[in-house]
Amino acid sequence: MIYVHNTMGDKKEPFKPEKKGIVRMYVCGPTVYGPAHIGHARTYIAFDIIRRYLEWKGYNVKLVINITDVHDDMIARANELNTTIFELADKFIKKFFADMKALKVKEASVYPRVTQEIEPIIETIKILEEKGYAYETKDGVYYDISKFPEYGKLSGIKPSKSITGTRVETDRYDKRSVQDFALWKKAKPNEPFWESPWGEGRPGWHIECSVMSSKYLGLPIDIHGGAVDLIFPHHENEIAQSEAAYDVKPFVKYWLHTGFLVIEGQKMSKSLGNFITVPELLEKYDARVFRFFIATKHYRSRVDFAKDAMVHATNTLKRLDDFIQRLYEVEASGPCNVDAIISKAKKEFEQAMDDDFNAPLAWRAIFNLETEANRLMAANKLTKDASAKIIDFLKDINRIFDVFSFERKQAQLAEEDMRLIKLREKLRKEKRFAEADKIREQLKKKGIILIDTPEGTKWRLAQ
């Protein structure tokens, strides 16, 4: 049984999707007015691993990630660059997909774009207006949160009774309460717009996720994910408008949120000069190393992207790569039962991941397996067949993490070392064993281990 930490209620619950064997999953996507940053990368890698683990457990996962391609920030950026939001979106959607591919994030089932979903968005706003949850003003259509008594049930943030339902003079928008949020924004000069019952305009930010998640997944959604900073107001507003419009409670069964990513202990900010985009990340670090770095963290934890941490991730992944290569190089035959070691590792791994996707504990099971296998290799007790079983287990785990390299690399020796190996083989055939043993010891001191087999002399590098 899988248990997940549900932000709604702030507790761990058994995971039981609405439909047996099927998981309907929605993760808030990017606003495409610039390149994705490493905070985005952390979130999408984390949910990619959750999605892959659910698939590894046998679930059929349908994942929807929306693309916000009309937004105040997009309009401002397009005007700054003297282009349109459509051209801007096309450019950065391509970059986003390229970045996700580099980070080995599997494609979602659907990537709906706001600008292609205007009609169902308008229909949902009309429903909210007809039910009395929404009202029109001179600058847009707003959701009246005073009509939804459960507002704040996700975040725990309740609207102040002193201002709910009153006009706040300092609020620059024409709405009843400062906490009411826009469903539709009436167009201003030189802004993109669509026709609607309320005149020319465009959707507010929050409504898109309610409409696209329900359209492509149905209700209720099993898992709704996003970064922790989306809990309020974005996800809180999604709940209010969705449960009011669609008459469904709960709108989402399980809310999952990733923790913050900071840079050397500080919040990432352009003003601090520590804002790192994914392309900038990939110029400096191997994408596989960053994915491994994130894969070893709990998805809900605060992650500190620091130079020392990346050096550690680089070295650890190299150690695992070298471990896999040594497994390939094992040539010994004979009895060696590693089934119990693998079974123990798999059991511990699965128990950890079943417990709210506890990746750090799951990796401990893999590292323990590595230690046991290295012990057997050092004692020359690991056989080729046993090594193959361990490799198969790691390949199975890699379906989830996608960080290991299974490309079999043939180590290269210096020409002089290869000449000595061939000379030693010749001496052995001539039964000049004392001279052959001297060459063996000479090569051993250089870290080259020779293994005599019926097929000839094999070699490997010492651990």
C-alpha positions as CSV (number, residue, x, y, z in Angstrom):
1,M,0.0,0.0,0.0
2,I,1.3,3.4,-1.0
3,Y,0.9,6.3,1.5
4,V,1.1,9.9,0.5
5,H,1.3,13.1,2.5
6,N,-1.8,15.1,1.5
7,T,-1.4,18.8,1.9
8,M,-5.2,18.9,2.5
9,G,-5.3,18.1,6.1
10,D,-1.5,18.0,6.4
11,K,-1.4,14.2,7.0
12,K,-0.3,11.0,5.5
13,E,-3.0,8.9,3.9
14,P,-3.3,5.6,2.1
15,F,-3.3,6.2,-1.7
16,K,-6.5,4.9,-3.3
17,P,-7.2,6.4,-6.7
18,E,-10.8,6.9,-7.9
19,K,-10.5,4.2,-10.6
20,K,-8.7,1.0,-9.9
21,G,-5.4,0.8,-11.6
22,I,-5.6,4.3,-13.1
23,V,-4.0,7.5,-11.7
24,R,-5.2,10.9,-13.0
25,M,-2.5,13.4,-12.3
26,Y,-2.3,17.1,-12.9
27,V,0.9,19.2,-12.3
28,C,0.8,23.0,-12.8
29,G,2.9,23.9,-15.8
30,P,5.2,26.8,-16.8
31,T,4.3,30.4,-17.8
32,V,6.3,30.6,-21.0
33,Y,7.7,34.1,-21.2
34,G,11.3,33.0,-20.4
35,P,13.5,29.9,-19.9
36,A,12.6,27.5,-17.1
37,H,14.8,27.9,-14.0
38,I,16.2,25.2,-11.7
39,G,13.3,25.5,-9.3
40,H,11.0,24.5,-12.1
41,A,13.4,21.7,-13.0
42,R,13.3,20.4,-9.4
43,T,9.5,20.3,-9.4
44,Y,9.2,18.5,-12.7
45,I,11.9,16.0,-11.9
46,A,10.3,15.2,-8.6
47,F,6.9,14.6,-10.1
48,D,8.4,12.7,-12.9
49,I,9.9,10.3,-10.4
50,I,6.5,10.0,-8.6
51,R,4.8,9.3,-11.9
52,R,7.4,6.7,-12.9
53,Y,7.1,5.0,-9.5
54,L,3.4,4.7,-9.8
55,E,3.9,3.2,-13.3
56,W,6.5,0.9,-11.8
57,K,3.9,-0.3,-9.4
58,G,1.6,-1.1,-12.2
59,Y,-0.7,2.0,-12.4
60,N,-1.7,3.5,-15.7
61,V,-0.9,7.2,-15.2
62,K,-2.4,9.9,-17.2
63,L,-0.5,13.1,-16.6
64,V,-1.6,16.6,-17.6
65,I,0.7,19.6,-17.5
66,N,-0.8,22.9,-18.6
67,I,1.0,25.6,-20.5
68,T,0.2,29.2,-19.4
69,D,0.6,31.2,-22.7
70,V,-1.4,34.3,-21.8
71,H,-0.6,36.1,-18.6
72,D,0.2,39.6,-17.3
73,D,3.9,38.7,-17.3
74,M,3.8,37.4,-20.8
75,I,2.1,40.6,-22.1
76,A,4.7,42.7,-20.4
77,R,7.6,40.6,-21.8
78,A,6.1,40.5,-25.3
79,N,5.8,44.3,-25.3
80,E,9.3,44.7,-24.0
81,L,10.6,42.6,-26.9
82,N,8.2,44.1,-29.5
83,T,6.6,40.8,-30.3
84,T,3.3,39.0,-29.6
85,I,2.5,36.6,-26.7
86,F,1.9,33.9,-29.3
87,E,5.4,34.2,-30.8
88,L,6.9,34.4,-27.3
89,A,5.0,31.3,-26.2
90,D,6.0,29.3,-29.2
91,K,9.7,30.1,-28.6
92,F,9.8,29.2,-25.0
93,I,7.5,26.2,-25.2
94,K,10.1,24.7,-27.5
95,K,12.9,25.6,-25.0
96,F,10.9,24.1,-22.2
97,F,10.4,20.8,-24.0
98,A,14.1,20.7,-24.9
99,D,15.1,21.3,-21.2
100,M,12.8,18.7,-19.9
101,K,14.1,16.2,-22.5
102,A,17.6,16.9,-21.4
103,L,16.6,16.3,-17.8
104,K,14.9,13.0,-18.9
105,V,11.5,14.1,-17.7
106,K,9.0,11.9,-19.5
107,E,6.4,13.7,-21.7
108,A,3.0,14.3,-20.2
109,S,0.0,12.7,-21.7
110,V,-1.4,16.2,-22.6
111,Y,0.0,19.7,-22.6
112,P,-3.1,22.0,-23.0
113,R,-2.5,25.7,-23.7
114,V,-4.7,28.4,-22.2
115,T,-5.1,30.2,-25.6
116,Q,-6.5,27.0,-27.1
117,E,-9.0,26.5,-24.2
118,I,-10.8,29.9,-24.1
119,E,-14.3,28.5,-24.9
120,P,-14.5,26.0,-22.0
121,I,-13.0,28.7,-19.7
122,I,-15.7,31.1,-20.6
123,E,-18.4,28.4,-20.1
124,T,-17.1,27.7,-16.6
125,I,-17.1,31.4,-15.7
126,K,-20.7,31.7,-16.9
127,I,-21.6,28.8,-14.6
128,L,-20.0,30.5,-11.6
129,E,-21.8,33.7,-12.5
130,E,-25.1,32.0,-12.8
131,K,-24.6,30.3,-9.4
132,G,-23.8,33.6,-7.7
133,Y,-20.2,32.9,-7.1
134,A,-18.9,35.4,-9.6
135,Y,-19.8,39.1,-10.4
136,E,-18.9,41.5,-13.2
137,T,-17.3,44.9,-12.7
138,K,-16.0,47.5,-15.1
139,D,-12.6,45.8,-15.4
140,G,-13.5,42.1,-15.2
141,V,-15.3,39.2,-13.6
142,Y,-14.3,38.2,-10.1
143,Y,-14.9,35.2,-7.8
144,D,-16.6,36.2,-4.6
145,I,-14.8,34.2,-1.9
146,S,-17.4,35.1,0.7
147,K,-19.7,32.8,-1.1
148,F,-17.4,29.8,-0.5
149,P,-17.3,29.2,3.3
150,E,-14.6,26.6,3.0
151,Y,-12.1,29.0,1.4
152,G,-8.7,28.5,3.0
153,K,-9.2,24.8,3.8
154,L,-6.0,23.8,1.9
155,S,-3.6,26.5,3.1
156,G,-5.2,27.3,6.4
157,I,-5.3,30.9,5.4
158,K,-8.7,32.3,6.1
159,P,-9.9,35.7,4.7
160,S,-10.2,38.5,7.2
161,K,-13.8,39.1,8.2
162,S,-13.1,42.8,8.5
163,I,-12.6,43.2,4.7
164,T,-14.6,40.3,3.2
165,G,-17.5,41.8,1.2
166,T,-16.3,45.4,1.6
167,R,-14.8,47.8,-0.9
168,V,-11.1,48.5,-0.2
169,E,-10.2,51.9,-1.5
170,T,-6.5,51.1,-1.8
171,D,-7.2,48.1,-4.0
172,R,-6.5,49.1,-7.6
173,Y,-9.1,46.7,-9.0
174,D,-12.8,47.2,-9.1
175,K,-14.0,44.4,-6.9
176,R,-16.0,43.9,-3.7
177,S,-13.1,42.5,-1.6
178,V,-9.4,42.7,-1.9
179,Q,-9.3,38.9,-1.6
180,D,-11.7,38.2,-4.5
181,F,-9.7,37.0,-7.6
182,A,-10.1,37.6,-11.3
183,L,-11.8,35.0,-13.5
184,W,-11.8,37.2,-16.6
185,K,-9.9,40.4,-17.2
186,K,-11.3,43.0,-19.6
187,A,-8.9,44.1,-22.3
188,K,-6.9,47.3,-22.0
189,P,-5.3,49.0,-25.1
190,N,-2.7,47.0,-26.9
191,E,-3.5,43.8,-25.1
192,P,-4.5,40.4,-26.6
193,F,-8.1,39.6,-26.2
194,W,-10.9,37.2,-27.0
195,E,-14.7,37.9,-27.3
196,S,-16.8,37.0,-24.3
197,P,-20.2,37.7,-22.7
198,W,-18.4,40.4,-20.7
199,G,-16.7,42.0,-23.7
200,E,-13.2,41.6,-25.0
201,G,-10.7,40.2,-22.6
202,R,-8.7,37.2,-21.4
203,P,-8.8,34.6,-18.6
204,G,-7.5,35.2,-15.1
205,W,-4.6,33.0,-14.0
206,H,-6.4,30.5,-11.7
207,I,-9.3,29.5,-13.8
208,E,-7.2,27.7,-16.5
209,C,-6.1,24.9,-14.2
210,S,-9.7,24.2,-13.0
211,V,-10.9,24.0,-16.6
212,M,-8.1,22.0,-18.2
213,S,-7.7,19.5,-15.3
214,S,-11.4,18.7,-15.4
215,K,-11.6,18.6,-19.2
216,Y,-8.6,16.2,-19.7
217,L,-8.8,14.1,-16.5
218,G,-12.4,14.2,-15.3
219,L,-13.3,14.7,-11.6
220,P,-12.2,14.2,-9.0
221,I,-8.5,14.3,-9.9
222,D,-6.4,11.7,-8.0
223,I,-3.2,13.8,-7.6
224,H,-2.7,17.5,-8.1
225,G,0.9,18.6,-7.8
226,G,2.9,21.8,-7.9
227,A,5.5,23.7,-5.9
228,V,4.8,24.7,-2.3
229,D,4.4,28.4,-3.2
230,L,1.3,27.6,-5.3
231,I,-0.7,26.4,-2.3
232,F,-1.9,29.9,-1.7
233,P,-3.5,31.6,-3.5
234,H,-3.4,29.5,-6.7
235,H,-4.4,26.1,-5.5
236,E,-6.8,27.5,-2.9
237,N,-8.5,29.4,-5.7
238,E,-8.7,26.3,-7.9
239,I,-10.6,24.5,-5.1
240,A,-13.0,27.3,-4.6
241,Q,-13.9,27.8,-8.3
242,S,-13.9,24.0,-9.2
243,E,-16.0,22.8,-6.3
244,A,-18.5,25.6,-6.9
245,A,-18.7,25.2,-10.7
246,Y,-18.6,21.5,-11.0
247,D,-20.5,20.4,-7.8
248,V,-17.8,18.0,-6.9
249,K,-16.1,17.5,-3.5
250,P,-13.3,17.0,-3.2
251,F,-12.0,18.5,-6.5
252,V,-8.7,16.7,-5.8
253,K,-8.2,13.6,-3.6
254,Y,-4.5,14.2,-2.9
255,W,-2.6,17.4,-3.0
256,L,1.2,16.9,-3.3
257,H,3.7,19.8,-3.1
258,T,7.4,20.0,-3.7
259,G,9.6,22.0,-1.3
260,F,11.6,25.1,-2.1
261,L,14.9,25.1,-3.9
262,V,17.4,27.6,-2.6
263,I,20.9,28.6,-3.9
264,E,23.7,28.3,-1.4
265,G,21.2,28.8,1.4
266,Q,19.5,31.8,-0.2
267,K,16.3,32.3,-2.0
268,M,16.8,32.3,-5.8
269,S,16.4,35.9,-7.0
270,K,17.5,38.0,-10.0
271,S,18.2,40.8,-7.6
272,L,20.7,38.6,-5.7
273,G,22.3,37.5,-8.9
274,N,21.8,33.8,-8.1
275,F,18.9,33.2,-10.6
276,I,19.9,30.1,-12.6
277,T,18.0,29.0,-15.7
278,V,18.0,25.4,-16.9
279,P,20.1,26.2,-20.0
280,E,22.7,27.9,-17.6
281,L,22.6,24.8,-15.4
282,L,23.3,22.5,-18.3
283,E,26.2,24.6,-19.5
284,K,28.0,23.9,-16.2
285,Y,26.7,20.5,-15.1
286,D,25.8,17.2,-16.6
287,A,22.0,16.9,-16.8
288,R,22.2,13.4,-15.4
289,V,24.1,14.7,-12.3
290,F,21.4,17.3,-11.6
291,R,18.7,14.7,-12.0
292,F,20.5,12.4,-9.6
293,F,21.0,15.2,-7.2
294,I,17.2,15.9,-7.2
295,A,16.4,12.1,-7.2
296,T,18.1,11.6,-3.9
297,K,16.1,14.2,-2.1
298,H,12.6,13.9,-0.7
299,Y,10.1,15.7,-2.9
300,R,8.7,17.7,0.0
301,S,12.1,18.7,1.4
302,R,13.9,22.0,1.0
303,V,16.8,21.5,-1.4
304,D,19.9,23.6,-1.3
305,F,21.6,23.9,-4.7
306,A,25.2,24.4,-3.6
307,K,28.6,23.8,-5.2
308,D,29.7,21.2,-2.6
309,A,26.4,19.3,-3.0
310,M,26.8,19.1,-6.8
311,V,30.4,17.9,-6.4
312,H,29.2,15.2,-4.0
313,A,26.4,14.2,-6.5
314,T,29.0,14.1,-9.3
315,N,31.3,11.9,-7.4
316,T,28.6,9.6,-6.1
317,L,27.1,9.0,-9.5
318,K,30.6,8.3,-11.0
319,R,31.1,5.8,-8.2
320,L,27.8,4.1,-9.2
321,D,28.8,4.2,-12.9
322,D,32.1,2.6,-12.1
323,F,30.3,0.0,-10.0
324,I,28.1,-1.0,-12.9
325,Q,31.2,-1.2,-15.2
326,R,32.9,-3.6,-12.7
327,L,29.8,-5.7,-12.7
328,Y,30.1,-6.0,-16.4
329,E,33.7,-7.1,-16.1
330,V,33.1,-10.0,-13.7
331,E,34.1,-13.2,-15.5
332,A,34.2,-15.8,-12.7
333,S,31.8,-18.7,-12.8
334,G,30.6,-21.1,-10.1
335,P,28.1,-20.9,-7.2
336,C,27.1,-17.4,-6.0
337,N,23.6,-16.8,-4.8
338,V,22.8,-13.0,-4.7
339,D,19.0,-13.5,-4.8
340,A,18.7,-12.8,-1.0
341,I,20.7,-9.6,-1.3
342,I,18.7,-8.4,-4.3
343,S,15.4,-9.4,-2.6
344,K,16.3,-7.5,0.5
345,A,17.3,-4.4,-1.4
346,K,14.1,-4.5,-3.5
347,K,11.9,-4.9,-0.3
348,E,13.6,-2.0,1.5
349,F,13.5,0.2,-1.7
350,E,9.8,-0.5,-2.2
351,Q,8.9,0.1,1.5
352,A,10.7,3.5,1.4
353,M,9.0,4.6,-1.9
354,D,5.6,3.4,-0.7
355,D,6.0,5.7,2.3
356,D,5.3,9.0,0.6
357,F,8.0,8.4,-2.1
358,N,10.9,8.6,0.5
359,A,13.7,8.7,-2.0
360,P,16.6,9.2,0.4
361,L,15.7,6.0,2.3
362,A,15.1,4.2,-1.0
363,W,18.6,5.1,-2.2
364,R,20.0,3.7,1.1
365,A,18.8,0.3,0.0
366,I,20.6,0.7,-3.3
367,F,23.9,1.8,-1.6
368,N,23.7,-1.2,0.7
369,L,23.4,-3.5,-2.3
370,E,26.4,-1.8,-3.8
371,T,28.4,-2.4,-0.6
372,E,27.4,-6.1,-0.5
373,A,28.3,-6.6,-4.1
374,N,31.7,-4.9,-3.7
375,R,32.4,-7.1,-0.8
376,L,31.8,-10.2,-2.9
377,M,33.9,-8.8,-5.7
378,A,36.8,-8.0,-3.4
379,A,36.7,-11.6,-2.2
380,N,36.5,-12.9,-5.8
381,K,33.2,-14.6,-4.9
382,L,30.9,-12.7,-7.3
383,T,30.2,-14.6,-10.5
384,K,29.2,-13.4,-14.0
385,D,25.6,-14.7,-13.6
386,A,25.2,-13.1,-10.2
387,S,26.5,-9.8,-11.6
388,A,24.0,-10.0,-14.4
389,K,21.2,-10.3,-11.8
390,I,22.4,-7.2,-10.0
391,I,22.6,-5.3,-13.3
392,D,19.0,-6.4,-14.1
393,F,17.8,-5.1,-10.7
394,L,19.5,-1.8,-11.3
395,K,18.0,-1.5,-14.7
396,D,14.6,-2.1,-13.2
397,I,15.1,0.6,-10.6
398,N,16.4,2.9,-13.3
399,R,12.9,2.9,-14.8
400,I,12.0,5.2,-12.0
401,F,15.1,7.3,-11.5
402,D,16.7,7.2,-15.0
403,V,20.1,8.2,-13.8
404,F,22.3,5.1,-14.3
405,S,24.5,4.6,-17.4
406,F,24.4,1.0,-18.7
407,E,26.6,1.7,-21.7
408,R,29.3,-0.9,-21.4
409,K,32.7,0.8,-21.7
410,Q,35.9,-1.0,-22.5
411,A,38.7,0.5,-20.5
412,Q,41.7,1.3,-22.5
413,L,45.2,0.3,-21.5
414,A,48.5,1.8,-22.5
415,E,50.2,0.1,-25.5
416,E,53.0,-1.1,-23.2
417,D,50.6,-2.7,-20.8
418,M,48.8,-4.6,-23.6
419,R,52.3,-5.8,-24.8
420,L,53.0,-7.1,-21.3
421,I,49.7,-9.0,-21.2
422,K,50.4,-10.7,-24.5
423,L,54.0,-11.5,-23.5
424,R,52.8,-13.1,-20.3
425,E,50.2,-15.2,-22.2
426,K,53.1,-16.4,-24.4
427,L,55.3,-17.2,-21.4
428,R,52.5,-19.3,-19.9
429,K,52.0,-21.3,-23.1
430,E,55.8,-21.9,-22.9
431,K,55.4,-23.0,-19.3
432,R,57.7,-20.2,-18.1
433,F,55.5,-19.5,-15.1
434,A,58.0,-17.7,-12.9
435,E,58.6,-15.1,-15.6
436,A,54.8,-14.9,-16.2
437,D,54.1,-14.3,-12.5
438,K,56.6,-11.4,-12.4
439,I,54.6,-9.7,-15.2
440,R,51.4,-10.4,-13.3
441,E,52.8,-8.7,-10.2
442,Q,54.2,-5.8,-12.3
443,L,50.8,-5.1,-13.7
444,K,49.0,-5.5,-10.4
445,K,51.1,-2.7,-8.9
446,K,49.8,-0.5,-11.8
447,G,46.2,-1.4,-10.8
448,I,45.7,-4.0,-13.6
449,I,44.2,-7.3,-12.4
450,L,44.7,-10.4,-14.7
451,I,42.2,-13.2,-14.8
452,D,43.1,-16.5,-16.5
453,T,40.2,-18.2,-18.2
454,P,39.7,-21.1,-20.7
455,E,39.2,-18.4,-23.4
456,G,42.4,-16.6,-22.6
457,T,43.6,-13.9,-20.2
458,K,41.1,-11.2,-19.2
459,W,42.0,-8.1,-17.4
460,R,40.2,-5.4,-15.3
461,L,41.2,-2.4,-13.4
462,A,41.5,-2.7,-9.6
463,Q,38.7,-1.1,-7.5
